[in-house]
Amino acid sequence: MPEKPPIFLVTGTPGAGKTSVATALMKHFPFGLHIPVDGLREWVVSGLADPVPVWTAETTRQFRIARQAALAMARIYLEAGFAVVIDDVIFPTEAQEMFVVPLQDYTIHKVLLRPSVATAQLRNATRTNKTYNTSSLVELIGMVHKMMPPSVYARAGWTIIYSTRLTLDETVGAILSHTLILQD
């Protein structure tokens, strides 16, 4: 029986490069799927509860629904032989509950992308993959950066990639070198 494909959880502040890194990472596998939790949330046509400017109970509920959908999609694709990456701004305890425990039969690689606040803000200001004005995230990036100390993630078994000075390819290379060796 073939080995089960890996699943990656990639997190970091807004503007950390999660989407770009996740997409580039999956290109290293014969079959790879990128599941952006924000993308799933954006499928909501009416009643979307954005986290900015105010996080509400409805925002929490909608993130939980999107994470449940990401988990279900991941299972389907993993069973079909796809490597999967879920990208989300998520904290270790939430990740443990929502993804690690339910996917414990798979090899899970947890990665925190940790650029400097200035780098995340610059990336946020120049990105074009969002349907809203990303300037609304400037303050949030600094706040979330403080809420995601690498020591907390390291204690929970996450790989920390300090990506301020890394290119996209170097970041993906660092993830692969820290998590697994690809077979030719």
Secondary structure, DSSP 8 states (H G I E B T S, - for coil): ------EEEEE-STTSSHHHHHHHHHTTSSSEEEEEHHHHHTT--S----SSS---HHHHHHHHHHHHHHHHHHHHHHHTT-EEEEE----HHHHIIIIITTTTTS-EEEEEE---HHHHHHHHHH----SS-GGGGHHHHHHHHHHS-HHHHHHTT-EEE--TT--HHHHHHHHHHHH-----
